[in-house]
Every structure is written in C-alpha cells, then in structure tokens.
Amino acid sequence: MINLAEWIYAVKDLKKYGRSDSIKELLDNSRGKKLGSLLDNISKSIYYNLCGITISKAYELNSQKEKLNKILPQIKPMEYIKNDIFEFTKFGIKDFVNKSDNSIKAKLNIEILEKLFELAKYQKEKQLIPQFFQSIREWLIDMLIYEVGKDNEYFLNTWVDENTRKFIEYILYNISINKDKSKTEIIEIIENILNNDEKENKEIEEYLKELKENNIEIKDVVSKLKNTIDNFKEEKIDIIKLLNDIRNIRNPISHAGRKKSVSYKKLDKIENLANNILKECEKILSYIKTVEK
C-alpha cells in the first residue's frame, strides 16, 4: 500500500534538495530496490563530494534508462519524478573510474570538464554551498591543468595525481604573490625555489625527475599558466581573484568557523559570492569551448 504522505515528502526531498534517502526507503519496500540503491549512491556521493562515484553511478543509471522507462510506470509515484531521476544521468561518463576502488582513471578532456562543472552547478542549485565551493575550486585547478595539458599530455593523464595538482597550485601561488613581476622574473623565481627545495625534499626531487623524463620544462609550464591567466584577463575574468575569493570563504567553512577573521558576517553574502563565482566559471567554460571550435 502506498503511503501518500511519505511519498510526497520523498518526492519533495529529491526535487528540491537532490536527496534520495526517503525514496530509497520507499523503493526498498516496493519493486525498485536496485533503483533505490543506485539513486542513493549518486545522491550521497554528491553530498560527500566524491565525483568518481557520482559520475560512474550516473553512467550506470543512464545505461538502464530504457529498462527504467518500463519499470517506473509500475511504481506510480515514481512516474511523476522520472525527469528528476534522469537528471542525474547528465553527470555520467563511461569508464571514468577503476571498478575495484572507484579511483579516477579517465584522461582529462573537455567532456570531463563540462560534467564536473555541471556537478558543481547542481550542488549550488540544491543549496549545497560548502560542497559547491570545494568542487568549483577543484574545477578551476582541473581547467588550468587541461590548458597546460594541451602542450603536454602528461598533465591530462596525471590530472588527479596529488603531485601534479600540488605543482600547478604552487606555480599559481607564486604567480599570485608576484603579480607585478614579468613572466621571465616569475619563471626565474619558481625555478630557483624548486631547484633549492629539490636538494632537501626527496618528493620534489622525484617529481622534477619525472617531469624531465617526460620532456617537461618548469619554465614552459609557468609560461603556459601565466599566458592562460592573462588571456582570461583580456576576457575580464580574473582567475587568481576567483581562487582567492573561494579560499577566503572555503577555509572558514572547512574549519567550522574556527578562524580569527571571517570576512562574511552576513550569510547571504556567501550565497551571492557562490552565484558570482558560478557565473564567472560558466564564462570560462564557454570561452574554452569557443576557442576549441
């Protein structure tokens, strides 16, 4: 027997907040146990910010679309939220993760950039603001790695490796604090610091060795990143400011407010910032796609 009140609550929860806990519970007691489990995996992974699971499970959902179109009419309340269920499929990518541990294995490309942006946008729409700030910050790093990877595929293949992301972020940091210096000066500063650190840090030494083995020069990566940032500035998009704005609000949120200075005294300012950042990142993606046409 259908408990109408419970279904109304469950449907609202999915439509407004993207939560499927209640739907899963109700489906467990009907004919849709497997669907409930799949939706629950997608929904929870969006809340937990585990994009590998989201994307792989969304692809799995998409592959079952034809079958579900036959099953859903048999579970009457589900028929009316079919579009909300299938909305998850837009995140799906085939062979995105290793099935054994859900670690990301896919090579970075424009499709992945688009899907990860859509995922961050969905989090913003469902009022998952802390998750959105985390996702969109990582998306900006993905985007810059993608741009660098156009000159060397090594970065497209290692885009989720910790050392690659640290390397790109380190260069960005130095570009940021040396914004009044020329590109040549910034390259010299970064090369000197890394070469000095290499002597004392085995991890840096190994990574720089790996870059050399892949015919990658530090100066070329710095130059590409600086040129990319400057190109976006010409489009009135300030990448460094975007990253700094995200950091300034993400850090207090990540540390549960345990910061001496929190610059957002009014909560609506946080949401306004999220809206502005989303718009700027939408422009970035649009620009990249236009350039590649």
VEXMAR-193585 format. One line per field, with one value per residue (C-alpha): x, y, z; residue number from 1; residue in one letter. Coordinates in nm, 3 decimals. Layout:
<rs>
xx <- [X,...]
yy <- [Y,...]
zz <- [Z,...]
seq <- [NUM,...]
type <- [a,...]
</rs>
This chain:
<rs>
xx <- [0.000,0.129,0.167,0.087,0.232,0.564,0.584,0.504,0.784,1.027,0.948,0.993,1.325,1.456,1.324,1.435,1.749,1.864,1.833,1.716,1.724,1.345,1.295,1.534,1.349,1.017,1.160,1.308,0.951,0.831,0.962,1.250,1.513,1.803,1.699,1.673,2.024,2.162,1.991,2.116,2.475,2.451,2.280,2.516,2.827,2.712,2.671,3.005,3.177,3.305,3.281,3.420,3.125,2.875,2.994,3.027,2.690,2.523,2.654,2.516,2.177,2.186,2.262,1.945,1.724,1.536,1.462,1.357,1.116,0.923,0.953,0.875,0.511,0.453,0.554,0.302,0.464,0.797,0.643,0.587,0.951,1.107,1.272,1.424,1.565,1.705,1.858,2.140,2.231,2.379,2.681,2.761,3.084,3.179,3.493,3.559,3.683,3.852,3.575,3.790,3.823,3.635,3.963,3.954,4.132,3.996,4.220,4.117,3.923,3.663,3.374,3.503,3.540,3.180,3.044,3.238,3.113,2.754,2.805,2.926,2.636,2.389,2.535,2.482,2.123,2.048,2.193,2.497,2.711,3.015,3.031,2.996,3.293,3.508,3.400,3.436,3.778,3.898,3.730,3.939,4.253,4.121,4.065,4.420,4.568,4.361,4.506,4.863,4.790,4.725,5.103,5.192,4.955,5.141,4.922,4.600,4.696,4.802,4.539,4.419,4.769,4.848,5.193,5.058,4.793,5.043,5.282,5.017,4.888,5.242,5.301,4.965,5.055,5.383,5.215,4.967,5.224,5.447,5.172,5.368,5.669,5.726,5.677,6.055,6.108,5.834,5.988,6.328,6.182,5.993,6.285,6.523,6.287,6.212,6.576,6.672,6.387,6.482,6.808,6.625,6.299,6.304,5.942,6.011,6.330,6.140,5.862,6.100,6.286,5.959,5.886,6.227,6.170,5.851,6.039,5.863,6.045,5.932,5.959,5.719,5.453,5.489,5.471,5.158,4.980,5.075,4.958,4.631,4.565,4.648,4.421,4.130,4.207,4.156,3.809,3.759,3.792,4.040,4.139,4.363,4.089,3.839,4.070,4.141,3.770,3.695,3.982,3.874,3.531,3.609,3.871,3.638,3.372,3.621,3.741,3.384,3.430,3.745,3.916,4.002,3.887,3.578,3.501,3.142,2.936,2.610,2.522,2.352,2.691,2.818,2.538,2.592,2.959,2.867,2.636,2.907,3.172,2.938,2.873,3.246,3.324,3.041,3.213,3.545,3.395,3.215,3.539,3.736,3.470,3.456,3.834,3.839,3.572]
yy <- [0.000,0.347,0.590,0.913,1.147,0.964,0.970,1.342,1.412,1.184,1.344,1.694,1.591,1.469,1.759,2.040,1.907,1.616,1.378,1.025,0.868,0.867,0.750,0.460,0.360,0.356,0.173,-0.092,-0.179,-0.187,-0.317,-0.078,-0.186,-0.177,0.165,0.296,0.177,0.336,0.670,0.662,0.612,0.906,1.136,1.060,1.089,1.439,1.532,1.374,1.536,1.206,1.284,0.948,0.762,1.022,1.006,0.627,0.562,0.828,0.646,0.320,0.488,0.615,0.268,0.143,0.421,0.207,-0.059,0.202,0.363,0.035,-0.020,0.331,0.341,0.032,0.233,0.512,0.790,0.736,0.802,1.165,1.228,1.042,1.362,1.435,1.083,1.100,1.442,1.252,1.088,1.414,1.356,1.013,0.919,0.571,0.413,0.716,0.512,0.185,-0.052,-0.203,0.113,0.396,0.584,0.809,0.664,0.874,1.109,1.473,1.616,1.881,1.640,1.575,1.950,2.001,1.721,1.835,2.189,2.063,1.872,2.183,2.381,2.116,2.141,2.517,2.477,2.231,2.472,2.253,2.564,2.420,2.132,2.380,2.588,2.277,2.144,2.469,2.536,2.194,2.255,2.568,2.361,2.096,2.366,2.503,2.153,2.099,2.414,2.311,1.962,2.098,2.133,1.810,1.516,1.408,1.652,1.520,1.170,1.273,1.538,1.368,1.285,1.474,1.583,1.725,1.927,2.050,2.153,2.354,2.513,2.604,2.784,2.962,3.076,3.225,3.393,3.541,3.683,3.809,3.958,4.283,4.094,3.993,3.638,3.596,3.707,3.473,3.180,3.254,3.278,2.948,2.762,2.879,2.782,2.439,2.364,2.457,2.254,1.961,1.923,1.892,1.723,1.374,1.400,1.719,1.566,1.261,1.468,1.704,1.399,1.259,1.588,1.579,1.221,1.346,1.636,1.894,2.216,2.416,2.738,2.605,2.518,2.855,3.033,2.842,2.912,3.281,3.314,3.136,3.369,3.674,3.552,3.523,3.872,4.003,3.844,4.027,3.705,3.714,3.355,3.449,3.662,3.379,3.134,3.383,3.458,3.087,3.029,3.318,3.168,2.798,2.797,2.928,2.679,2.389,2.476,2.511,2.884,2.843,3.142,3.476,3.677,3.574,3.836,3.724,3.846,3.810,3.466,3.597,3.732,3.374,3.275,3.589,3.501,3.146,3.290,3.523,3.251,3.016,3.285,3.350,2.980,2.946,3.217,3.030,2.706,2.888,3.064,2.736,2.568,2.867,2.872,2.498,2.513]
zz <- [0.000,-0.091,0.198,0.015,0.280,0.280,-0.098,-0.111,0.137,-0.051,-0.387,-0.248,-0.091,-0.426,-0.632,-0.402,-0.235,-0.451,-0.155,-0.223,0.126,0.159,-0.200,-0.137,0.179,-0.003,-0.306,-0.078,0.011,-0.350,-0.682,-0.718,-0.465,-0.715,-0.842,-0.487,-0.409,-0.727,-0.660,-0.303,-0.421,-0.660,-0.411,-0.123,-0.339,-0.443,-0.077,0.014,-0.288,-0.430,-0.801,-0.913,-0.762,-0.885,-1.245,-1.264,-1.098,-1.315,-1.621,-1.480,-1.433,-1.790,-1.924,-1.751,-1.885,-2.135,-1.874,-1.616,-1.862,-1.849,-1.474,-1.340,-1.461,-1.243,-0.933,-0.974,-0.763,-0.942,-1.281,-1.184,-1.089,-1.381,-1.510,-1.169,-1.155,-1.506,-1.436,-1.263,-1.595,-1.726,-1.500,-1.640,-1.822,-1.934,-1.778,-1.557,-1.258,-1.173,-1.064,-0.788,-0.578,-0.760,-0.819,-1.127,-1.429,-1.719,-1.911,-1.864,-2.158,-2.234,-2.167,-1.815,-1.758,-1.867,-1.648,-1.339,-1.392,-1.420,-1.097,-0.912,-1.059,-0.938,-0.587,-0.595,-0.718,-0.436,-0.177,-0.108,-0.075,0.112,-0.137,-0.424,-0.307,-0.279,-0.618,-0.809,-0.658,-0.774,-1.109,-1.163,-1.100,-1.342,-1.602,-1.569,-1.585,-1.900,-2.056,-1.963,-2.094,-2.442,-2.472,-2.292,-2.244,-1.931,-1.735,-1.888,-1.776,-1.424,-1.351,-1.030,-0.905,-0.586,-0.706,-1.032,-0.852,-0.591,-0.868,-1.056,-0.734,-0.628,-0.957,-0.925,-0.575,-0.696,-0.992,-0.744,-0.498,-0.781,-0.997,-1.053,-1.191,-1.552,-1.674,-1.706,-1.346,-1.218,-1.406,-1.254,-0.901,-0.929,-1.088,-0.816,-0.533,-0.678,-0.755,-0.398,-0.249,-0.469,-0.275,0.058,-0.036,-0.189,-0.305,-0.503,-0.641,-0.768,-0.923,-1.104,-1.231,-1.363,-1.540,-1.708,-1.820,-1.990,-2.156,-1.941,-1.851,-1.548,-1.747,-2.012,-1.754,-1.580,-1.914,-2.021,-1.691,-1.697,-2.058,-1.974,-1.680,-1.895,-2.176,-1.936,-1.801,-2.153,-2.132,-1.799,-1.597,-1.310,-1.229,-0.935,-0.776,-0.821,-0.643,-0.365,-0.315,-0.289,-0.047,0.177,0.235,0.192,0.469,0.744,0.630,0.619,0.970,1.104,1.165,1.376,1.218,1.376,1.078,0.888,0.624,0.563,0.856,0.665,0.537,0.223,0.111,0.095,-0.141,-0.351,-0.380,-0.489,-0.758,-0.887,-0.894,-1.080,-1.345,-1.390,-1.425,-1.676,-1.881,-1.853,-1.984,-2.263,-2.364,-2.375,-2.590,-2.824,-2.869,-2.944,-3.214]
seq <- [1,2,3,4,5,6,7,8,9,10,11,12,13,14,15,16,17,18,19,20,21,22,23,24,25,26,27,28,29,30,31,32,33,34,35,36,37,38,39,40,41,42,43,44,45,46,47,48,49,50,51,52,53,54,55,56,57,58,59,60,61,62,63,64,65,66,67,68,69,70,71,72,73,74,75,76,77,78,79,80,81,82,83,84,85,86,87,88,89,90,91,92,93,94,95,96,97,98,99,100,101,102,103,104,105,106,107,108,109,110,111,112,113,114,115,116,117,118,119,120,121,122,123,124,125,126,127,128,129,130,131,132,133,134,135,136,137,138,139,140,141,142,143,144,145,146,147,148,149,150,151,152,153,154,155,156,157,158,159,160,161,162,163,164,165,166,167,168,169,170,171,172,173,174,175,176,177,178,179,180,181,182,183,184,185,186,187,188,189,190,191,192,193,194,195,196,197,198,199,200,201,202,203,204,205,206,207,208,209,210,211,212,213,214,215,216,217,218,219,220,221,222,223,224,225,226,227,228,229,230,231,232,233,234,235,236,237,238,239,240,241,242,243,244,245,246,247,248,249,250,251,252,253,254,255,256,257,258,259,260,261,262,263,264,265,266,267,268,269,270,271,272,273,274,275,276,277,278,279,280,281,282,283,284,285,286,287,288,289,290,291,292,293]
type <- [m,i,n,l,a,e,w,i,y,a,v,k,d,l,k,k,y,g,r,s,d,s,i,k,e,l,l,d,n,s,r,g,k,k,l,g,s,l,l,d,n,i,s,k,s,i,y,y,n,l,c,g,i,t,i,s,k,a,y,e,l,n,s,q,k,e,k,l,n,k,i,l,p,q,i,k,p,m,e,y,i,k,n,d,i,f,e,f,t,k,f,g,i,k,d,f,v,n,k,s,d,n,s,i,k,a,k,l,n,i,e,i,l,e,k,l,f,e,l,a,k,y,q,k,e,k,q,l,i,p,q,f,f,q,s,i,r,e,w,l,i,d,m,l,i,y,e,v,g,k,d,n,e,y,f,l,n,t,w,v,d,e,n,t,r,k,f,i,e,y,i,l,y,n,i,s,i,n,k,d,k,s,k,t,e,i,i,e,i,i,e,n,i,l,n,n,d,e,k,e,n,k,e,i,e,e,y,l,k,e,l,k,e,n,n,i,e,i,k,d,v,v,s,k,l,k,n,t,i,d,n,f,k,e,e,k,i,d,i,i,k,l,l,n,d,i,r,n,i,r,n,p,i,s,h,a,g,r,k,k,s,v,s,y,k,k,l,d,k,i,e,n,l,a,n,n,i,l,k,e,c,e,k,i,l,s,y,i,k,t,v,e,k]
</rs>
